[in-house]
Amino acid sequence: MPIKIRWNNLGIKLSLVFSTLMAISSTVLVISSYLAEKDLLMKESMARFQSITVNLAFNSEYGILTHNVPTLSQIASGVMREKDVNNVKVMDDNGAVLIEMGRSRQPSYLTTHPVLTQKMYGGGVDVDSLLGPISITEPGAQPSTGPEAHESGQSSQLEEIGSVQVEFDLAPTQGKLARIRRYAIGLSALFVLLGILLTNIFVRVIILPLKELVNATKRIAGGEMEVQVAARTRDEIGELASAFNIMTQNLKKSTVSRDYLDSILDSIPDSIVVTDPDGTVNMVNQGTTALSGYSEGELVGQSIDRIVSISDNIYVTKEGEKIPVSISEGVIRGDSGQLKGTVYVIHDMRPIKKLQERLLQSEKMAAVGQLAAGVSHEINNPLGVILGFAQGLVRRLSSGDPLELPLKSIEREATRCKNLVQDLLTFSRTTHAEREPMDLNVAVEGAISLIQAQARMDKTDVRRDLSESIPRILGNKNQLQQVVINLANNALDAMPKGGVLSVKTELIEDRPHSWVCLKVADNGFGIAPEIMPRIFDPFFTTKPVGKGTGLGLSLVYEIIKKHSGTIEVQSRPGLTEFIIKFPARTGRENDQYGLGTRHESTMRTPPAERVRGSYDG
């Protein structure tokens, strides 16, 4: 398994750096010493070899001049007795070997030196005999050219009469060099090991206190404010540890206060924004991040204008939604009274506006209800008389009678007026209709069966998704069927070329509340935004005259309210969805009324003529 080196560890980095520097320094020092020792040894050996060769050449001058082999042998034998000499040759000026001793061996070093003599000439007369008196000078000496030579009428010059060659054995020298090299390598390794040891000691002295500081910092970051670091030395690291302990104590005091303040701010549901005098955000609470959709990091350092239009009381979320808000602001001043910033408390006005809209809607409903209650009874009786006489006359007429068409028209319109009056009476009732434990799915199925035929004629596909796990609710089945029928009729009218009508029931767990939810959706042309606030108003309709009474959604709203429920609508081109929520009952209520998830086996439905009798546009 390969060893993984933690390159982000400061101790390893320092150890590698110092060890490498020590290794390089010791290696350079040892190599330099070795090379200097090698150069000195070679120079000494070469000087000795050269001295032996020069002496041999000097001593061989007479023997070569006289061709005295015994003398040369004696001289060569003396040279052979020198250590490290392998072979000796003495040669004349023609290169002929006069004497040779020893044998060649490797490794070796060969030196050669000429044998010189000084010849004397006098007044143009040659020396009488080669064996006559001769002047032997040391090789390399300059001939005499002083006044004495001129006075005697003589002149001289050096002449090479032969050469000597000496082969030296380099094995002893190389052996010495090998010993020096081994010594140098050993010394270098010793220096490297010593350097690594000293480096580790040095690194431990520095790194261990730093590691303690790092671990203490991590523990403080994790919330442990009681951490202290031991100051073992009096150097800079000890001072750093002491300063760290002082910082920890001060941080503990400020953190406790800051945590307490943060807890208070985050417990406030309103958006709180703190800015500097230039309007740059310095701090926000959780209410701000929840309302705006931005994280704290995205807001701090930005201008407050990014999320709040103070002049218009508008709050802009990350998705671009504009929320109506109320804004309160307070100025932060320093000890000397200078402006240090501003605190903005921003309250979401949407719930209040919804309550205001509901209150206004309730007041309108109450006013219309009072009017309808008084008018409906006054109109219902004359309508009953007109409808009764018209129906009696129609039954007495024979087929094709000229009065048949007018009388049937009177009957049809009177029936429509009667249905309208009945809707007004339903709308104006101030007491709760009788409610009983019921399965919402049964009421939905009954309503769908009544509008199924009309949906097929309008080429609309009715899709149902009814949950089997919803609990029973306390409700009036006829009224809840009327809710589904009115919403379905509006959906069919919104899809003149056909489409999809979806009806869904489900249980929504929204702690601490639970809701039995009914959703009715269509993919028609949607509701225009400008009329959305008025769709639940009584007698408001967008349908042509005679096509709608404007009471459909008003009745839906009133029935849902009497069932302690809520209704919401979401609409855009291609999708309109009404979301109705009925409160799920407590266990005590389930025991009292026998509520559960059991389906009812029987169903009562409103008269068939009421299926499309009440809706708004």
C-alpha positions as CSV (number, residue, x, y, z in Angstrom):
1,M,0.0,0.0,0.0
2,P,1.6,3.4,-1.0
3,I,2.4,5.8,1.7
4,K,0.5,9.1,1.4
5,I,2.4,12.2,2.5
6,R,0.3,15.0,3.9
7,W,1.9,17.9,2.0
8,N,-0.4,20.3,3.9
9,N,1.4,19.5,7.2
10,L,3.8,22.3,8.2
11,G,6.0,19.9,10.2
12,I,6.6,17.7,7.2
13,K,7.3,20.7,5.0
14,L,9.9,22.1,7.5
15,S,11.5,18.7,8.0
16,L,11.8,18.2,4.2
17,V,13.2,21.7,3.7
18,F,15.7,21.6,6.5
19,S,16.7,18.0,5.9
20,T,17.2,18.7,2.2
21,L,19.3,21.8,3.0
22,M,21.4,19.8,5.5
23,A,21.9,17.0,3.0
24,I,22.9,19.3,0.2
25,S,25.3,21.3,2.5
26,S,26.9,18.2,4.0
27,T,27.2,16.6,0.5
28,V,28.8,19.7,-1.0
29,L,31.2,20.0,1.9
30,V,32.2,16.3,1.8
31,I,32.6,16.3,-2.0
32,S,34.7,19.4,-1.9
33,S,36.9,17.9,0.8
34,Y,37.2,14.7,-1.1
35,L,38.1,16.4,-4.4
36,A,40.7,18.6,-2.6
37,E,42.2,15.5,-0.9
38,K,42.2,13.6,-4.2
39,D,43.9,16.5,-6.0
40,L,46.6,16.8,-3.3
41,L,47.2,13.0,-3.3
42,M,47.5,13.0,-7.1
43,K,49.8,16.0,-7.1
44,E,52.1,14.4,-4.5
45,S,52.2,11.1,-6.5
46,M,52.8,12.8,-9.8
47,A,55.6,15.0,-8.3
48,R,57.2,11.8,-6.8
49,F,56.9,10.0,-10.2
50,Q,58.4,12.9,-12.0
51,S,61.3,13.2,-9.5
52,I,62.2,9.5,-9.9
53,T,62.0,9.8,-13.7
54,V,64.2,12.9,-13.8
55,N,66.8,11.4,-11.4
56,L,66.9,8.3,-13.6
57,A,67.5,10.4,-16.7
58,F,70.3,12.4,-14.9
59,N,72.0,9.2,-13.6
60,S,71.8,7.4,-17.0
61,E,73.7,10.2,-19.0
62,Y,77.1,8.6,-18.5
63,G,75.9,5.0,-19.1
64,I,74.2,6.0,-22.4
65,L,77.3,8.0,-23.6
66,T,79.5,5.0,-22.9
67,H,76.9,2.3,-23.6
68,N,77.8,0.9,-20.3
69,V,74.9,-1.6,-19.8
70,P,76.1,-2.9,-16.3
71,T,76.1,0.7,-15.1
72,L,72.6,1.3,-16.5
73,S,71.4,-2.0,-15.0
74,Q,72.7,-1.0,-11.6
75,I,70.9,2.4,-11.9
76,A,67.7,0.7,-13.1
77,S,67.8,-1.8,-10.2
78,G,68.0,1.1,-7.8
79,V,64.9,2.6,-9.4
80,M,63.0,-0.7,-9.3
81,R,63.6,-0.8,-5.6
82,E,61.3,2.3,-5.3
83,K,57.8,1.3,-4.4
84,D,55.0,1.6,-7.0
85,V,57.6,1.1,-9.9
86,N,56.5,-1.5,-12.4
87,N,58.9,-1.1,-15.3
88,V,62.0,0.8,-16.2
89,K,63.4,1.4,-19.8
90,V,66.5,3.2,-20.9
91,M,66.8,3.9,-24.6
92,D,69.4,5.6,-26.8
93,D,68.7,8.5,-29.2
94,N,67.5,6.0,-31.9
95,G,64.9,4.5,-29.6
96,A,66.8,1.3,-29.1
97,V,66.3,-0.2,-25.6
98,L,69.5,-0.4,-23.8
99,I,68.1,-1.9,-20.6
100,E,64.6,-2.9,-19.4
101,M,63.5,-4.2,-16.0
102,G,60.2,-5.2,-14.5
103,R,56.8,-5.8,-16.3
104,S,53.8,-3.7,-17.1
105,R,50.7,-3.9,-14.9
106,Q,47.4,-2.1,-14.8
107,P,46.4,0.4,-13.6
108,S,49.6,2.3,-14.3
109,Y,51.1,5.7,-15.0
110,L,53.8,6.1,-17.6
111,T,56.4,8.9,-17.4
112,T,59.1,9.6,-20.0
113,H,62.1,12.0,-19.8
114,P,64.9,12.8,-22.3
115,V,68.6,12.2,-21.3
116,L,70.6,15.4,-22.2
117,T,74.3,16.1,-22.3
118,Q,76.4,19.2,-22.9
119,K,78.9,19.2,-25.7
120,M,81.9,21.6,-25.8
121,Y,83.4,23.1,-29.0
122,G,86.6,25.1,-29.1
123,G,87.8,27.5,-31.9
124,G,86.1,25.3,-34.5
125,V,88.1,22.2,-33.4
126,D,86.0,19.1,-32.5
127,V,86.6,17.3,-29.3
128,D,89.5,14.8,-29.7
129,S,87.5,11.8,-28.6
130,L,84.1,10.9,-27.4
131,L,85.7,9.2,-24.4
132,G,87.7,12.4,-23.7
133,P,86.8,14.7,-20.9
134,I,83.2,15.8,-21.0
135,S,81.2,18.1,-18.9
136,I,78.0,16.5,-17.5
137,T,75.4,19.0,-16.3
138,E,72.1,18.5,-14.7
139,P,69.3,18.0,-17.2
140,G,67.7,21.3,-18.0
141,A,70.7,23.4,-17.0
142,Q,71.7,26.2,-19.4
143,P,75.1,26.0,-21.1
144,S,77.8,28.5,-19.9
145,T,77.9,31.6,-22.1
146,G,79.7,33.8,-19.7
147,P,83.1,35.6,-20.1
148,E,85.0,32.5,-19.0
149,A,83.7,30.6,-22.0
150,H,84.5,33.3,-24.4
151,E,88.0,33.8,-22.9
152,S,88.8,30.1,-23.4
153,G,87.5,30.3,-26.9
154,Q,85.0,27.6,-26.3
155,S,81.2,27.2,-26.9
156,S,78.6,24.6,-25.7
157,Q,75.1,23.3,-26.3
158,L,72.7,20.6,-24.9
159,E,72.1,17.5,-27.0
160,E,69.5,14.7,-26.4
161,I,71.4,11.3,-26.4
162,G,68.5,9.1,-25.2
163,S,65.5,8.8,-23.0
164,V,64.2,7.0,-20.0
165,Q,60.7,5.6,-19.4
166,V,59.2,4.6,-16.0
167,E,55.9,2.9,-15.4
168,F,54.4,3.4,-12.0
169,D,51.7,1.3,-10.3
170,L,48.5,3.4,-9.6
171,A,46.8,0.7,-7.5
172,P,48.1,1.9,-4.1
173,T,47.1,5.5,-5.1
174,Q,43.6,4.4,-6.1
175,G,43.3,2.4,-3.0
176,K,44.0,5.5,-0.9
177,L,41.4,7.4,-3.0
178,A,38.9,4.6,-2.4
179,R,39.4,4.8,1.3
180,I,39.1,8.6,1.2
181,R,35.9,8.2,-0.8
182,R,34.4,5.7,1.6
183,Y,35.3,7.9,4.4
184,A,33.7,10.9,2.7
185,I,30.4,9.0,2.0
186,G,30.2,7.8,5.5
187,L,30.9,11.3,6.8
188,S,28.2,12.7,4.5
189,A,25.7,10.1,5.6
190,L,26.5,10.9,9.2
191,F,26.0,14.6,8.6
192,V,22.7,13.9,6.9
193,L,21.4,11.7,9.7
194,L,22.6,14.3,12.3
195,G,20.9,17.0,10.3
196,I,17.6,15.0,10.1
197,L,17.8,14.4,13.8
198,L,18.4,18.0,14.7
199,T,15.7,19.1,12.2
200,N,13.1,16.8,13.8
201,I,14.0,18.2,17.2
202,F,13.8,21.7,15.9
203,V,10.5,21.1,14.2
204,R,9.0,19.4,17.2
205,V,10.0,22.3,19.4
206,I,8.1,24.7,17.0
207,I,5.3,22.5,15.6
208,L,4.0,20.9,18.8
209,P,3.0,24.2,20.3
210,L,1.5,25.3,17.0
211,K,-0.5,22.1,16.8
212,E,-1.8,22.7,20.3
213,L,-2.9,26.2,19.1
214,V,-4.5,24.8,16.0
215,N,-6.5,22.2,17.9
216,A,-7.5,24.8,20.5
217,T,-8.7,27.1,17.7
218,K,-10.8,24.2,16.2
219,R,-12.3,23.5,19.6
220,I,-13.2,27.2,20.0
221,A,-14.7,27.2,16.5
222,G,-16.8,24.2,17.7
223,G,-18.2,26.2,20.6
224,E,-15.8,25.2,23.4
225,M,-14.9,28.4,25.1
226,E,-13.1,26.9,28.1
227,V,-10.0,26.0,26.0
228,Q,-6.6,27.1,27.4
229,V,-3.1,26.5,25.8
230,A,-0.1,25.9,28.1
231,A,2.7,28.4,27.6
232,R,5.8,26.2,28.2
233,T,8.5,28.6,27.0
234,R,9.3,32.3,27.3
235,D,10.1,32.8,23.7
236,E,7.7,34.1,20.9
237,I,5.7,30.8,20.9
238,G,5.1,31.2,24.6
239,E,4.0,34.7,24.1
240,L,1.7,33.6,21.4
241,A,0.1,31.0,23.7
242,S,-0.4,33.6,26.4
243,A,-2.0,36.0,24.0
244,F,-4.2,33.2,22.7
245,N,-5.4,32.5,26.2
246,I,-6.2,36.1,26.8
247,M,-8.0,36.3,23.4
248,T,-10.1,33.1,24.3
249,Q,-11.2,34.7,27.6
250,N,-12.3,37.9,25.8
251,L,-13.9,36.0,23.0
252,K,-15.9,33.9,25.6
253,K,-17.3,37.1,27.1
254,S,-18.2,38.7,23.7
255,T,-19.5,35.4,22.2
256,V,-21.9,34.8,25.1
257,S,-23.3,38.3,24.6
258,R,-23.3,37.9,20.8
259,D,-25.0,34.5,20.9
260,Y,-27.7,35.9,23.2
261,L,-28.2,38.8,21.0
262,D,-28.4,36.6,17.9
263,S,-30.9,34.3,19.6
264,I,-33.1,37.3,20.3
265,L,-32.8,38.7,16.7
266,D,-33.4,35.3,15.1
267,S,-36.5,34.7,17.3
268,I,-38.1,37.8,15.8
269,P,-40.2,36.8,12.7
270,D,-39.9,40.2,11.1
271,S,-37.0,41.1,8.9
272,I,-34.3,43.1,10.7
273,V,-31.5,44.7,8.7
274,V,-28.6,46.7,10.2
275,T,-26.7,49.0,7.8
276,D,-23.8,51.5,8.1
277,P,-24.3,55.2,7.4
278,D,-23.9,54.6,3.7
279,G,-26.7,52.0,3.6
280,T,-24.4,49.0,3.3
281,V,-25.8,45.9,5.0
282,N,-23.8,44.8,8.0
283,M,-26.1,42.2,9.6
284,V,-29.4,40.5,9.0
285,N,-31.5,38.0,11.0
286,Q,-33.1,34.8,10.0
287,G,-36.3,36.5,9.3
288,T,-34.6,38.5,6.5
289,T,-33.1,35.4,4.9
290,A,-36.5,33.6,5.1
291,L,-38.4,36.5,3.6
292,S,-35.9,37.5,0.9
293,G,-34.6,34.1,-0.2
294,Y,-31.0,35.4,0.0
295,S,-28.4,33.9,2.3
296,E,-26.7,36.1,4.8
297,G,-23.5,36.0,2.8
298,E,-25.3,37.3,-0.3
299,L,-26.7,40.3,1.6
300,V,-23.9,41.5,3.9
301,G,-21.8,44.1,2.1
302,Q,-24.5,44.9,-0.4
303,S,-26.7,48.0,-0.5
304,I,-30.1,47.7,1.3
305,D,-31.7,49.0,-1.9
306,R,-31.1,45.5,-3.3
307,I,-34.0,44.1,-1.3
308,V,-36.0,47.1,0.0
309,S,-37.5,50.1,-1.7
310,I,-37.9,52.3,1.4
311,S,-39.9,55.0,-0.3
312,D,-42.4,52.6,-1.8
313,N,-42.6,50.1,1.1
314,I,-41.8,47.3,-1.2
315,Y,-39.6,44.2,-0.5
316,V,-38.0,42.5,-3.5
317,T,-37.1,38.8,-3.0
318,K,-34.4,36.9,-4.8
319,E,-37.0,35.5,-7.3
320,G,-38.1,39.1,-8.1
321,E,-41.3,38.9,-6.1
322,K,-42.5,42.3,-4.8
323,I,-43.9,42.1,-1.3
324,P,-45.8,44.9,0.4
325,V,-44.2,45.7,3.8
326,S,-44.2,48.2,6.6
327,I,-40.8,49.7,7.5
328,S,-39.7,51.1,10.9
329,E,-36.2,52.4,11.3
330,G,-34.0,53.5,14.1
331,V,-30.6,55.3,14.1
332,I,-27.5,53.9,15.8
333,R,-25.2,56.5,17.4
334,G,-21.9,56.3,19.1
335,D,-20.9,57.6,22.5
336,S,-20.1,61.0,21.0
337,G,-23.3,61.1,19.1
338,Q,-21.9,60.3,15.7
339,L,-24.0,58.3,13.2
340,K,-22.9,54.7,13.1
341,G,-25.8,53.1,11.2
342,T,-29.5,52.3,10.9
343,V,-31.7,49.4,12.0
344,Y,-34.6,48.6,9.8
345,V,-37.5,46.5,11.1
346,I,-39.5,45.2,8.1
347,H,-42.9,43.6,8.6
348,D,-44.6,41.5,5.9
349,M,-48.0,43.0,5.2
350,R,-49.3,40.1,3.1
351,P,-51.1,38.3,6.0
352,I,-52.6,41.5,7.1
353,K,-53.8,42.4,3.6
354,K,-55.3,38.9,3.3
355,L,-57.1,39.4,6.6
356,Q,-58.3,42.8,5.4
357,E,-59.5,41.2,2.1
358,R,-61.3,38.5,4.0
359,L,-62.9,41.0,6.3
360,L,-64.0,43.1,3.4
361,Q,-65.3,40.0,1.6
362,S,-67.2,38.9,4.8
363,E,-68.7,42.4,5.2
364,K,-69.8,42.3,1.5
365,M,-71.2,38.8,1.9
366,A,-73.1,39.8,5.1
367,A,-74.6,42.9,3.3
368,V,-75.6,40.9,0.3
369,G,-76.9,38.1,2.5
370,Q,-79.1,40.5,4.4
371,L,-80.5,41.9,1.2
372,A,-81.0,38.5,-0.3
373,A,-82.8,37.2,2.8
374,G,-85.3,40.0,2.6
375,V,-85.8,40.0,-1.2
376,S,-85.8,36.2,-1.7
377,H,-88.9,35.5,0.3
378,E,-90.8,38.4,-1.3
379,I,-89.9,37.1,-4.8
380,N,-90.2,33.4,-4.2
381,N,-94.0,33.5,-3.5
382,P,-95.0,35.4,-6.7
383,L,-92.7,33.2,-8.7
384,G,-94.3,30.1,-7.3
385,V,-97.8,31.3,-8.4
386,I,-96.5,32.3,-11.9
387,L,-94.7,29.0,-12.3
388,G,-97.7,27.0,-11.1
389,F,-100.2,28.6,-13.4
390,A,-97.8,28.4,-16.4
391,Q,-97.2,24.7,-15.8
392,G,-101.0,24.1,-15.4
393,L,-101.8,25.9,-18.6
394,V,-99.0,24.0,-20.5
395,R,-100.5,20.7,-19.5
396,R,-104.0,21.7,-20.7
397,L,-102.8,22.9,-24.1
398,S,-102.9,20.6,-27.1
399,S,-99.9,20.1,-29.2
400,G,-99.3,22.9,-31.7
401,D,-101.4,25.4,-29.8
402,P,-100.1,29.0,-30.5
403,L,-99.9,29.6,-26.8
404,E,-97.6,26.6,-26.1
405,L,-94.3,28.4,-27.0
406,P,-95.1,31.6,-24.9
407,L,-96.2,29.5,-21.9
408,K,-93.2,27.2,-22.0
409,S,-91.0,30.3,-22.2
410,I,-92.7,31.6,-19.1
411,E,-92.2,28.3,-17.4
412,R,-88.5,28.1,-18.3
413,E,-87.7,31.6,-17.2
414,A,-89.7,31.3,-14.0
415,T,-87.8,28.1,-13.2
416,R,-84.5,29.9,-13.8
417,C,-85.7,32.8,-11.5
418,K,-86.7,30.2,-8.9
419,N,-83.3,28.6,-9.0
420,L,-81.7,32.1,-8.6
421,V,-83.9,32.8,-5.6
422,Q,-82.9,29.4,-4.2
423,D,-79.3,30.3,-4.6
424,L,-79.9,33.6,-2.8
425,L,-81.6,31.8,0.0
426,T,-78.7,29.4,0.3
427,F,-76.3,32.3,0.2
428,S,-78.2,34.3,2.9
429,R,-78.5,31.5,5.4
430,T,-76.8,32.6,8.6
431,T,-77.0,29.3,10.5
432,H,-74.8,26.3,9.7
433,A,-76.5,23.6,7.7
434,E,-76.7,20.3,9.3
435,R,-73.3,18.6,9.2
436,E,-72.5,15.0,9.8
437,P,-69.4,12.7,9.5
438,M,-68.8,12.1,5.8
439,D,-66.3,11.0,3.3
440,L,-65.2,13.9,1.0
441,N,-64.4,11.4,-1.7
442,V,-68.0,10.2,-1.8
443,A,-69.3,13.8,-2.3
444,V,-66.7,14.4,-5.0
445,E,-67.7,11.2,-6.9
446,G,-71.4,12.2,-6.7
447,A,-70.6,15.6,-8.1
448,I,-68.4,14.2,-10.9
449,S,-71.2,11.8,-12.0
450,L,-73.5,14.8,-12.5
451,I,-71.1,16.8,-14.7
452,Q,-69.6,13.8,-16.5
453,A,-72.2,13.9,-19.4
454,Q,-71.7,17.6,-19.9
455,A,-67.9,17.1,-19.9
456,R,-68.1,14.5,-22.6
457,M,-70.2,16.8,-24.7
458,D,-67.6,19.5,-24.3
459,K,-64.8,17.1,-25.2
460,T,-63.2,17.4,-21.7
461,D,-61.4,14.6,-20.0
462,V,-62.2,14.4,-16.3
463,R,-59.4,13.0,-14.2
464,R,-59.8,12.1,-10.6
465,D,-57.0,11.4,-8.0
466,L,-58.8,10.7,-4.8
467,S,-56.7,9.6,-1.8
468,E,-57.9,6.6,0.2
469,S,-56.1,7.7,3.3
470,I,-58.0,10.9,4.1
471,P,-60.0,11.0,7.3
472,R,-63.7,11.8,7.4
473,I,-64.8,15.3,8.0
474,L,-67.8,17.1,9.4
475,G,-69.7,18.5,6.4
476,N,-72.9,18.8,4.5
477,K,-72.7,16.5,1.5
478,N,-75.1,18.5,-0.7
479,Q,-73.3,21.8,-0.1
480,L,-69.9,20.2,-0.8
481,Q,-71.2,18.6,-4.0
482,Q,-72.5,22.1,-5.0
483,V,-68.9,23.4,-4.4
484,V,-67.5,20.8,-6.8
485,I,-70.2,21.3,-9.4
486,N,-69.8,25.1,-9.4
487,L,-66.0,24.9,-9.8
488,A,-66.4,22.2,-12.5
489,N,-68.9,24.3,-14.4
490,N,-66.6,27.3,-14.4
491,A,-63.7,25.0,-15.5
492,L,-65.8,23.6,-18.5
493,D,-66.7,27.2,-19.5
494,A,-63.0,28.1,-19.5
495,M,-62.3,25.2,-21.9
496,P,-64.6,25.8,-24.9
497,K,-62.5,23.6,-27.2
498,G,-62.2,20.9,-24.6
499,G,-59.3,20.1,-22.2
500,V,-58.5,18.3,-18.9
501,L,-60.4,18.8,-15.7
502,S,-58.6,17.4,-12.7
503,V,-60.1,16.7,-9.2
504,K,-57.8,15.6,-6.4
505,T,-58.1,14.9,-2.7
506,E,-55.2,14.5,-0.2
507,L,-54.2,14.9,3.4
508,I,-51.7,17.7,4.1
509,E,-49.6,17.6,7.2
510,D,-48.7,21.3,8.0
511,R,-47.7,21.2,11.7
512,P,-49.3,22.0,14.0
513,H,-52.3,21.7,11.7
514,S,-53.5,19.0,9.3
515,W,-55.9,19.6,6.4
516,V,-58.1,17.5,4.1
517,C,-57.4,19.2,0.8
518,L,-59.6,19.3,-2.4
519,K,-58.0,20.6,-5.6
520,V,-60.0,21.4,-8.8
521,A,-57.8,22.4,-11.8
522,D,-58.3,23.0,-15.5
523,N,-56.0,23.9,-18.4
524,G,-58.2,26.6,-19.9
525,F,-57.4,30.2,-20.7
526,G,-57.1,31.2,-17.0
527,I,-58.4,34.1,-15.0
528,A,-57.2,37.6,-15.9
529,P,-55.1,39.2,-13.1
530,E,-57.2,42.4,-13.0
531,I,-60.4,40.5,-12.2
532,M,-58.8,38.0,-9.7
533,P,-59.6,40.1,-6.6
534,R,-63.3,40.2,-7.6
535,I,-64.1,36.6,-8.5
536,F,-65.7,35.9,-5.1
537,D,-67.9,39.0,-5.2
538,P,-71.7,38.3,-5.4
539,F,-73.2,38.9,-8.8
540,F,-69.8,39.4,-10.4
541,T,-69.5,37.5,-13.7
542,T,-67.7,37.8,-17.0
543,K,-70.3,35.6,-18.9
544,P,-72.8,37.1,-21.3
545,V,-76.2,38.2,-20.0
546,G,-78.4,35.3,-19.3
547,K,-75.4,32.8,-19.1
548,G,-74.5,33.3,-15.4
549,T,-75.8,34.8,-12.2
550,G,-72.4,35.7,-10.7
551,L,-73.2,33.7,-7.5
552,G,-71.3,30.5,-8.3
553,L,-68.0,31.3,-6.7
554,S,-69.7,33.4,-4.0
555,L,-71.7,30.4,-3.0
556,V,-68.5,28.3,-3.0
557,Y,-66.8,30.9,-0.8
558,E,-69.7,31.0,1.6
559,I,-70.0,27.2,1.9
560,I,-66.3,26.8,2.5
561,K,-66.3,29.5,5.2
562,K,-69.3,27.8,7.0
563,H,-67.3,24.5,6.9
564,S,-64.3,26.4,8.7
565,G,-62.2,25.9,5.6
566,T,-60.1,28.1,3.3
567,I,-60.1,28.5,-0.5
568,E,-57.2,29.8,-2.6
569,V,-56.8,30.2,-6.3
570,Q,-53.8,30.1,-8.6
571,S,-54.2,31.0,-12.2
572,R,-52.1,31.5,-15.3
573,P,-52.8,30.8,-19.0
574,G,-53.0,27.0,-19.3
575,L,-53.6,26.3,-15.6
576,T,-56.2,27.4,-13.1
577,E,-56.3,25.6,-9.7
578,F,-58.7,26.1,-6.8
579,I,-57.3,24.7,-3.5
580,I,-59.8,24.1,-0.7
581,K,-58.7,23.0,2.8
582,F,-60.9,21.5,5.5
583,P,-59.5,21.2,9.0
584,A,-58.7,17.7,10.0
585,R,-60.4,17.0,13.3
586,T,-58.8,16.1,16.6
587,G,-59.0,12.6,18.2
588,R,-61.7,13.8,20.6
589,E,-63.9,14.9,17.7
590,N,-63.3,11.6,15.9
591,D,-64.5,9.8,19.0
592,Q,-67.5,12.1,19.4
593,Y,-68.7,11.9,15.8
594,G,-67.3,8.5,14.8
595,L,-64.9,9.9,12.2
596,G,-62.5,7.6,10.5
597,T,-61.4,6.7,7.0
598,R,-64.4,4.5,6.2
599,H,-66.4,5.4,3.1
600,E,-70.1,6.0,3.2
601,S,-72.2,3.6,1.2
602,T,-75.1,5.9,0.3
603,M,-75.1,9.3,-1.4
604,R,-77.6,12.1,-1.8
605,T,-77.2,14.5,-4.7
606,P,-79.0,17.8,-5.6
607,P,-81.6,17.9,-8.2
608,A,-80.4,17.5,-11.8
609,E,-81.7,20.9,-12.8
610,R,-79.2,22.5,-10.3
611,V,-76.1,21.1,-12.0
612,R,-75.4,24.2,-14.1
613,G,-77.7,26.5,-12.3
614,S,-75.2,28.5,-10.3
615,Y,-71.7,29.7,-11.3
616,D,-69.8,32.8,-12.0
617,G,-67.7,33.8,-14.9
